[in-house]
């Protein structure tokens, strides 16, 4: 069973930066698409960004220009670089793998539909 482990969540002030990591000990991630999804308190889950096995990326309009997804297939880790963080970015961030990622041309939202999920890491943006 593929298990995903997120790390890097922390409490930062507005305007700050963080890098989240997603690892899969004992498994090779390079054949899978990977996505980042977040869930803020009292809100539905929201697709943030995803990356294909070949490195093609997609990002929700809500974080475009501030968040960057990447992957290191040699280290078997995916990353989410977050900058210019805002209080509304406060959420539990989940890493997911193996599935589909589609962006709505109408809303700019990202639908991340993946099979394997981590348990999440908390990001708090507050002064």
Buried (B, 14 or more C-beta within 10 A) or exposed (E): EBEBBBBBBBEBEEEBEBBBBBBBEEBEBEEBBBBBBBBBEEEEEBBBBBBEEEEEEBBBEBBEEBBBBBBEEEEBBBBBBBBEBEEEBBBBBBBBBBBEBEBEEEEEEBBBEBEBBBEBBEBBBEE
